[in-house]
Amino acid sequence: MGLNDTPLAERVHIAFFGKRNAGKSSLVNAVTGQNLSVVSDIKGTTTDPVMKAMELLPLGPVVIIDTPGIDDEGSLGEMRIEKARQVLDGTDIAVLVVDGSMGKTAADSELINLFEQKNIPYVVAYSKADLLKNPPHTDDGMFVSAEQNTGVFELKERIASLLKSDREQRTLCSDLISAGDTVVLVVPIDKAAPKGRIILPQQMAIREILDSGAIAVVTRDSEFEQTLNSLAQKPSLVITDSQAFAVIAKLTPKDIRLTSFSILMARYKGVLDTAAKGAKAIDLLNDGDTILISEGCTHHRQCDDIGTVKLPRLLRKYTGKDIKTETSSGRDFPSDLTKYKLVIHCGGCMLNEKEVDSRRQKAENAGVPFTNYGIAISYMRGIFNGDLFVNKI
């Protein structure tokens, strides 16, 4: 992904839900103007969520998601329904597709209840309007025909109107700096670093710094001290990878603000306060307690992987307890968290804000503390004190 590409996590996630053969896939194809989904008269043609990142006017960068029918049957059908329900956790806007020739059913009403429980704005699209001589007036949705492409433009306009006006106001670091400031980014390069590229939070920080008219200086942790000494202007801010936090904290003068990508990502995703409180739960762990370590992406595990090796090792060393750990990755996240004493999540850079908040909410509902990788590491190394900056001016 280039600096000018919109990451999946920053795109509006629009998901189409409904029963089998309600016309979801046909409507998805009509809305996108592409043959994104396979269309068939056979019930259950869509067996897994189909996702497509694209530009969709008047919405801009979006992810369109076509889901399996919510009324699927059999053991495989139950698994498909569960996949469709998982999509809800990351949905910004839901489109409920109802077969207009049949009307709303109990399954459709159940979906509406789920939308409302999860605070997902939604629109009801009554499909197959071309099969009706005189589509009736409805106050709870709109009639559309994928076959004749009628009502599709109006549906897109309705979806656009559901977007929150504050969506573009979130920032990673631009509100912390001014034009002309120098910001040093510490980016360790080890076996876990993606070859030929830097990870998303680092890309986001560089772009925001440039957009702010500030100066971005990127260095490895091994050259950080040399970099500081070579600068004619004192940095306004240092942002480091959490795994190098201990070394960088010792080398950074106390009159320079210091934070980490993990702390900034927690703030960006709206979970900083929760993560700060959650880290303190590490001190309450006992022998035999189980912790969930969750990764939002599905990268190849290295021999010294942070989630499966480094974090468990650090937890046992810090607490002196025989702690058990379980892991999850990608979009697989347990629906029942009651067996865990703590959830330690990655920064969530590959998940949209809705999905990160959904996971936080699940932990809160289960009474389980929730924090993230970097904040947990910084807390156990005695650096993070719950504030945005380690060094305060």
Long-range contacts (C-beta under 8 A, 24 or more apart in sequence): 1-197, 1-200, 1-203, 3-203, 3-206, 3-207, 6-53, 6-61, 7-200, 7-204, 7-349, 7-350, 8-53, 8-63, 8-350, 8-352, 9-200, 9-348, 9-349, 9-350, 9-351, 9-352, 9-353, 10-61, 10-352, 11-53, 11-61, 11-62, 11-63, 11-352, 12-59, 12-60, 12-61, 12-62, 12-63, 12-92, 12-93, 12-163, 12-167, 13-62, 13-63, 13-65, 13-90, 13-91, 13-92, 13-93, 13-352, 13-354, 14-59, 14-62, 14-63, 14-64, 14-65, 14-91, 14-92, 14-93, 14-94, 14-95, 14-159, 15-49, 15-65, 15-67, 15-87, 15-88, 15-91, 15-93, 15-94, 15-95, 16-64, 16-65, 16-66, 16-67, 16-94, 16-95, 16-97, 17-67, 17-70, 17-84, 17-87, 17-88, 17-94, 17-95, 17-96, 17-97, 17-111, 18-69, 18-70, 18-96, 18-97, 18-98, 18-99, 18-108, 18-111, 19-69, 19-70, 19-71, 19-98, 19-99, 19-105, 19-107, 19-108, 20-44, 20-68, 20-69, 20-71, 20-72, 21-69, 21-99, 22-69, 22-97, 22-98, 22-99, 22-127, 23-97, 23-99, 23-127, 23-128, 23-146, 24-66, 24-67, 24-69, 24-97, 24-127, 25-66, 26-127, 26-146, 26-147, 27-95, 27-97, 27-125, 27-127, 27-144, 27-146, 27-152, 27-155, 28-64, 28-66, 29-146, 30-144, 30-146, 30-149, 30-152, 31-56, 31-64, 31-152, 31-155, 31-156, 32-56, 32-64, 36-64, 36-66, 37-66, 43-69, 44-68, 44-69, 44-72, 44-77, 44-80, 47-76, 47-80, 48-80, 48-83, 49-83, 49-84, 49-86, 49-87, 56-156, 57-156, 58-156, 58-157, 58-160, 59-156, 59-159, 59-160, 59-163, 65-91, 70-107, 70-110, 70-111, 71-107, 85-114, 86-331, 86-332, 86-333, 88-114, 88-115, 88-118, 88-120, 89-118, 89-333, 89-354, 89-355, 89-358, 89-359, 90-331, 90-351, 90-352, 90-354, 90-355, 90-358, 91-118, 91-120, 91-354, 92-120, 92-121, 92-163, 92-352, 92-354, 93-120, 93-121, 93-122, 93-123, 93-159, 93-162, 93-163, 94-120, 94-121, 94-122, 94-123, 95-122, 95-123, 95-125, 95-155, 95-159, 96-122, 96-123, 96-124, 96-125, 96-141, 97-125, 97-127, 98-124, 98-125, 98-126, 98-127, 98-141, 99-126, 99-127, 99-128, 100-126, 100-127, 100-128, 100-129, 100-131, 100-132, 100-135, 100-143, 101-128, 101-131, 101-132, 118-358, 120-354, 121-162, 122-162, 123-155, 123-158, 123-159, 123-162, 125-151, 125-155, 170-268, 170-353, 171-208, 171-268, 172-201, 172-204, 172-205, 172-208, 172-264, 172-265, 172-268, 173-205, 173-208, 173-209, 173-237, 173-239, 173-264, 174-208, 174-209, 174-211, 174-212, 176-237, 176-257, 177-209, 177-212, 177-214, 177-236, 177-237, 178-212, 178-214, 178-236, 179-212, 179-213, 179-214, 180-213, 180-214, 180-215, 181-212, 181-214, 181-215, 181-235, 181-236, 181-237, 182-214, 182-215, 182-217, 182-231, 182-233, 182-234, 182-235, 182-236, 183-209, 183-214, 183-215, 183-216, 183-217, 183-235, 183-236, 183-237, 183-238, 183-239, 184-217, 184-218, 184-219, 184-224, 184-227, 184-228, 184-231, 184-235, 184-237, 184-238, 184-239, 185-216, 185-217, 185-218, 185-219, 185-239, 185-240, 186-219, 186-220, 186-221, 186-224, 186-238, 186-239, 186-240, 186-241, 186-244, 186-248, 187-218, 187-219, 187-220, 187-241, 188-220, 188-221, 188-241, 188-243, 188-244, 189-220, 191-302, 191-303, 191-304, 192-302, 192-304, 192-305, 192-306, 199-349, 200-349, 200-350, 201-261, 201-264, 201-265, 201-347, 201-349, 202-261, 204-349, 205-239, 205-261, 205-264, 221-247, 221-248, 224-248, 224-251, 225-251, 228-252, 228-253, 239-264, 241-374, 242-373, 242-374, 242-375, 242-377, 242-378, 243-306, 243-310, 243-377, 245-374, 245-377, 245-378, 245-381, 245-383, 245-384, 245-390, 246-381, 246-383, 249-383, 249-390, 249-391, 252-391, 253-391, 254-391, 255-391, 255-393, 256-391, 256-393, 257-389, 257-391, 257-392, 257-393, 258-389, 258-390, 258-391, 259-388, 259-389, 259-390, 260-374, 260-378, 261-347, 261-374, 262-347, 262-372, 262-373, 262-374, 262-375, 262-377, 262-378, 263-374, 263-375, 263-378, 263-384, 263-388, 264-388, 265-347, 265-348, 265-349, 265-372, 265-374, 266-347, 266-372, 266-374, 266-375, 267-388, 269-347, 269-348, 269-353, 269-356, 269-357, 270-353, 270-356, 270-357, 271-356, 271-357, 271-360, 271-370, 271-372, 272-388, 274-360, 274-364, 274-370, 274-371, 275-370, 275-371, 275-372, 275-375, 276-371, 276-375, 276-384, 276-386, 277-369, 277-371, 277-386, 278-342, 278-343, 278-369, 278-370, 278-371, 278-375, 279-371, 279-375, 279-376, 279-378, 279-379, 279-384, 280-369, 280-379, 281-341, 281-342, 281-369, 281-371, 282-315, 282-318, 282-319, 282-342, 282-376, 282-379, 282-380, 283-319, 284-341, 285-315, 285-319, 285-321, 285-323, 285-341, 285-342, 286-321, 286-341, 287-321, 287-322, 287-323, 288-322, 288-323, 288-324, 289-321, 289-323, 289-324, 289-341, 289-342, 290-323, 290-324, 290-325, 290-326, 290-339, 290-340, 290-341, 291-315, 291-323, 291-324, 291-325, 291-326, 291-340, 291-341, 291-342, 291-343, 291-344, 292-325, 292-326, 292-327, 292-328, 292-334, 292-337, 292-340, 292-342, 292-343, 292-344, 293-325, 293-326, 293-327, 293-328, 293-344, 294-327, 294-328, 294-329, 294-333, 294-343, 294-344, 294-345, 294-346, 294-359, 295-327, 295-328, 295-329, 295-330, 295-346, 296-329, 296-330, 296-345, 296-346, 296-347, 296-348, 296-349, 296-350, 296-351, 296-355, 296-356, 297-329, 297-330, 297-346, 297-350, 298-329, 298-330, 306-373, 307-346, 307-373, 311-344, 311-373, 311-376, 311-377, 314-377, 314-380, 315-376, 315-380, 318-380, 331-355, 333-359, 333-362, 335-362, 336-366, 337-362, 337-363, 337-366, 337-368, 338-366, 338-367, 338-368, 340-366, 340-368, 341-368, 341-369, 342-368, 342-369, 342-370, 342-371, 343-368, 343-369, 343-370, 343-371, 344-371, 344-372, 344-373, 344-376, 345-370, 345-371, 345-372, 345-373, 346-372, 346-373, 347-372, 347-373, 347-374, 348-372
